[in-house]
């Protein structure tokens, strides 16, 4: 399994733990839903900053922090 696929699966798992749809996460982060889907499936090569942005958003959601404070 490639690193991109592993990262994508981790992001997908976190998103599902939050109970969020791809549409919600994509809209909140101002990215396209198709791009998020490609990241989750290991089909895109997101920048380190993009991975950090997504994981930070999801970690804050999992910890119960106000998501709007992230950005």
GUSERO-702471 format. One record per residue (C-alpha): x, y, z. Coordinates in steps of 0.001 Angstrom, whole numbers, padded with zeros to 6 digits, always signed. Example, Ala and Ser with C-alpha at 12.3 -4.5 7.8 and 13.67 -1.06 7.14 Angstrom:
<pts>
+012300-004500+007800
+013670-001060+007140
</pts>
This chain:
<pts>
+000000+000000+000000
+001365+003420-000941
+001867+006227+001550
-000764+008280-000263
-003287+005480+000141
-002444+005117+003854
-002857+008847+004447
-006125+008829+002528
-007496+005953+004584
-006541+007741+007811
-008282+010916+006672
-011366+008956+005627
-011443+007148+008981
-011187+010405+010907
-013908+011983+008780
-016242+009060+009404
-015498+009180+013151
-016658+012794+013079
-019814+011764+011257
-019023+014190+008434
-019735+013752+004750
-017130+014479+002109
-019339+017356+001007
-019299+018990+004463
-015544+018698+004901
-014854+019911+001372
-017178+022898+001779
-015739+023837+005171
-012170+023659+003819
-012974+025370+000503
-011829+022434-001622
-013794+020377-004128
-015505+017206-003018
-013888+015341-005912
-010427+016426-004705
-011175+015185-001176
-012446+011895-002610
-009228+011511-004604
-007159+012203-001487
-009124+009606+000496
-008621+007027-002259
-004912+007750-002705
-005481+009104-006211
-004255+012660-005517
-000937+013958-004241
-001933+016683-001789
+000663+019050-000396
+001869+018639+003155
-000012+021843+003978
-003273+020422+002595
-002899+017204+004606
-002180+019297+007707
-005224+021498+007034
-007543+018493+006681
-006183+016603+009684
-006197+019706+011886
-009839+020338+010992
-010802+016739+011757
-008732+016541+014964
-010423+019691+016255
-013821+018240+015401
-012981+014995+017203
-011796+016865+020292
-014996+018901+020369
-013278+022209+019604
-015125+024857+017651
-014196+024161+014024
-014530+027823+013062
-011609+028711+015349
-009252+026643+013179
-009448+029063+010298
</pts>
